[in-house]
């Protein structure tokens, strides 16, 4: 849930356009990450400002948790920080990067990854070893929410389907197959619809990202 006066990590929309804006998923994340996760290329804005400012993109990790051929799915409850997504199904865990951790004095990739770990651990408890791969970037300028956000899509490849929720905003937590997700596609938030439509490519891309380091809970 958003804290009062929360400051969130953003990049200028002009930088995104300079790097090559796109609609949907881009499977060349390193081309963008080397720029947007470099000191001096990102900064913080008050969230209340950033949510209505299309000249900036808020950086959002969007973590897909997969085990075998199933993916973690949940429904955003009434206590969700983003009220525009309440009651929507999702396959993405994560949230805004903020400056609450004073040890993160500069937002390079190391700081970003520490922020991702913090965000995921706030929402869920992963009780099995896993590997973390950044597999794509996600942009959707067709919606009010999407115009001010830029997603960094991770795949957490879990050894076992052992995940428990930590936040009240997460309901109906469970692992579903792609066919089960497609059956309820219309109830998913837009970003999850985009990911489900390309799920096989997202999950297969993870195995090719050897440059990314494995992580464990």
C-alpha positions in Angstrom: 0.0 0.0 0.0 1.3 3.5 -0.8 2.8 5.3 2.1 2.0 9.0 2.7 4.4 11.2 0.7 6.0 8.1 -0.8 8.7 8.9 -3.4 8.9 6.5 -6.3 11.7 5.7 -8.8 11.1 7.1 -12.3 12.8 7.7 -15.6 11.9 10.4 -18.1 9.6 9.4 -20.9 12.0 11.1 -23.3 14.7 8.6 -22.3 12.4 5.7 -22.9 11.5 7.1 -26.3 15.2 7.7 -27.1 16.0 4.0 -26.3 13.1 2.9 -28.4 9.5 3.0 -27.1 7.3 0.0 -27.8 3.9 -1.4 -27.0 3.5 -4.7 -25.1 6.6 -6.8 -24.4 10.2 -6.3 -25.4 12.5 -9.3 -25.1 15.8 -7.3 -25.2 15.7 -6.0 -21.6 19.5 -5.5 -21.3 19.4 -2.8 -24.0 17.1 -0.7 -21.7 18.4 -1.7 -18.2 22.0 -0.6 -18.9 20.5 2.9 -19.4 17.6 3.3 -17.0 19.5 1.6 -14.1 22.5 3.8 -14.4 23.2 6.5 -11.8 21.9 9.9 -12.9 19.5 8.4 -15.5 16.7 7.9 -12.9 15.4 9.9 -10.0 12.5 10.0 -7.5 9.2 11.8 -7.7 6.3 12.0 -5.2 4.0 9.2 -6.1 1.0 11.5 -6.1 2.7 13.5 -8.9 4.1 10.5 -10.8 0.7 8.8 -11.1 -0.6 11.6 -13.3 2.6 12.7 -15.0 3.0 11.0 -18.5 6.4 12.7 -19.0 7.8 10.1 -16.6 7.6 6.4 -16.3 7.6 4.7 -12.8 9.9 1.6 -12.7 7.9 -1.4 -11.6 9.4 -4.9 -11.2 6.8 -7.5 -12.3 7.7 -10.9 -11.0 6.2 -14.0 -12.5 6.6 -17.1 -10.2 6.7 -20.3 -12.2 7.0 -23.9 -11.1 6.9 -26.5 -13.8 4.2 -25.4 -16.2 2.2 -23.5 -13.7 2.3 -19.9 -12.7 1.3 -18.1 -9.5 -2.0 -16.3 -9.8 -3.8 -14.1 -7.2 -6.6 -11.5 -7.0 -5.9 -7.9 -5.8 -8.1 -7.3 -2.8 -9.6 -4.0 -1.6 -6.5 -3.1 0.4 -4.3 -2.9 -2.8 -2.2 0.2 -3.1 -3.3 0.8 -6.7 -7.0 1.2 -6.5 -7.5 1.1 -10.3 -6.5 -2.6 -10.1 -8.7 -3.8 -7.2 -10.5 -7.1 -7.9 -8.3 -7.8 -10.9 -6.4 -11.1 -11.3 -2.7 -10.9 -11.6 0.4 -13.1 -12.3 2.8 -10.3 -11.3 4.2 -9.7 -7.9 6.0 -6.4 -7.2 5.5 -2.8 -6.7 7.0 0.7 -6.8 10.7 1.2 -6.1 11.0 3.9 -3.3 13.7 5.6 -1.3 12.7 4.2 2.1 15.9 2.1 2.4 18.6 4.7 3.3 21.3 2.2 2.4 20.4 2.5 -1.3 22.2 5.7 -1.9 22.1 5.4 -5.7 19.7 3.5 -7.9 22.0 1.4 -10.1 21.2 -2.2 -10.9 22.5 -3.5 -7.6 20.2 -1.1 -5.7 17.3 -2.1 -8.0 17.7 -5.8 -7.3 17.8 -5.1 -3.5 14.5 -3.2 -4.0 12.9 -6.0 -5.9 13.8 -8.5 -3.1 12.3 -6.1 -0.5 9.1 -5.6 -2.5 8.6 -9.4 -3.2 9.3 -10.3 0.5 6.7 -7.7 1.6 4.0 -9.4 -0.4 4.8 -13.1 -0.3 7.0 -15.7 1.5 8.8 -18.0 -0.9 9.6 -21.2 0.9 11.7 -23.0 -1.8 14.9 -22.3 -3.7 14.5 -20.3 -6.9 16.3 -18.6 -9.7 15.7 -15.0 -10.8 15.9 -14.0 -14.5 14.9 -10.7 -16.1 13.1 -11.8 -19.2 11.5 -8.7 -20.8 10.3 -5.1 -20.4 6.6 -4.3 -20.5 4.9 -1.1 -21.6 1.2 -0.4 -22.2 0.4 3.1 -23.3 -3.2 2.2 -24.0 -4.4 2.6 -20.4 -4.3 5.3 -17.8 -2.2 3.1 -15.4 0.1 1.9 -18.2 1.0 5.3 -19.5 2.9 6.2 -16.3 4.5 2.8 -15.6 7.3 0.7 -17.2 7.5 -3.0 -16.1 10.6 -5.0 -15.7 9.4 -8.6 -16.0 11.2 -11.2 -13.9 10.7 -14.9 -13.9 11.3 -16.6 -10.5 11.8 -20.3 -11.4 10.7 -22.2 -8.2 11.9 -25.7 -7.3 8.5 -26.3 -5.6 5.2 -24.5 -5.5 5.6 -23.3 -1.9 4.5 -19.7 -1.6 2.4 -18.0 1.1 0.9 -14.5 1.1 2.1 -11.8 3.6 -0.2 -8.9 2.5 -3.9 -8.6 3.0 -4.3 -7.2 -0.5 -3.4 -10.7 -2.0 -6.3 -13.1 -2.2 -7.1 -16.4 -4.0 -3.4 -17.3 -4.2 -2.6 -20.4 -6.3 -0.7 -21.9 -9.2 -2.5 -22.2 -12.5 -1.7 -23.6 -15.9 -1.7 -21.4 -19.0 -5.0 -22.9 -20.2 -6.6 -22.0 -16.8 -5.2 -18.5 -17.0 -6.6 -18.1 -20.5 -10.0 -19.2 -19.3 -10.1 -16.2 -17.0 -8.1 -13.8 -19.1 -10.8 -11.1 -19.2 -10.6 -10.8 -15.4 -6.9 -10.2 -15.4 -5.2 -6.8 -15.1 -3.9 -5.6 -18.5 -0.2 -6.3 -17.8 -1.1 -9.9 -16.8 -3.2 -10.3 -20.0 -0.2 -9.3 -22.1 2.1 -11.7 -20.2 -0.3 -14.6 -20.4 -0.6 -14.1 -24.2 3.2 -14.5 -24.4 3.7 -16.8 -21.5 5.6 -19.6 -23.3 8.1 -17.1 -24.7 8.5 -15.4 -21.4 9.3 -18.6 -19.6 11.5 -20.0 -22.3 13.4 -16.7 -22.4 14.4 -17.1 -18.8 16.7 -20.1 -19.6 18.6 -18.0 -22.1 19.4 -15.2 -19.7 22.7 -16.7 -18.4 24.0 -13.2 -17.5 21.5 -12.9 -14.7 22.5 -14.2 -11.3 20.5 -16.9 -9.4 18.8 -15.9 -6.2 17.4 -17.8 -3.2 15.0 -16.8 -0.5 
